[in-house]
Amino acid sequence: MNRKTKRALKKKMGPDAADRLANQVALFSKLPEACSSCTKEFDNKDVEMIKTWKVVVRQDKVRLFCPGCIDKAKEAIDGSI
């Protein structure tokens, strides 16, 4: 990130925004190689997989979910309401 971008980010988002962004980008190194629910393999070179799979980050835990598992979770949530 260059100096101009850091300054704009700091002005817009607050003084610690650059640190938070850097921490979240660093978490991508912890990205799993398979779906966290059904263990289906993830190919990070496949553009379609990159566009359709979901990454969830909660308190320094990175989870990866395939579209099938995301759909099942949405159905379960919709059914329980």
C-alpha positions, 0 to 999 in steps of 0.5 A, spaced: 500 500 500 503 506 498 503 512 502 497 516 498 493 510 499 494 509 507 493 517 508 486 516 504 484 510 508 487 513 515 483 519 514 476 516 511 476 510 516 480 512 522 487 511 524 488 504 525 484 502 519 490 500 515 493 496 521 486 492 521 486 491 513 493 489 513 491 483 519 485 481 514 489 480 508 495 476 512 489 472 514 488 469 507 495 465 508 491 461 513 485 459 507 484 452 508 484 448 502 478 444 502 470 446 504 470 447 512 463 443 512 464 437 507 471 437 505 470 438 498 477 440 495 478 448 493 482 449 487 485 457 488 487 457 480 479 456 478 476 462 477 469 459 478 471 457 484 474 463 487 467 467 485 462 462 488 466 460 494 465 464 501 470 465 506 468 467 513 473 470 518 471 470 525 476 472 531 482 470 527 479 463 524 478 463 517 473 458 514 472 456 507 465 454 504 463 451 498 456 453 494 452 447 496 454 448 504 452 455 503 445 453 500 444 448 505 445 453 511 441 458 508 435 453 507 436 451 514 436 458 516 430 460 512 426 454 515 427 455 522 424 462 521 
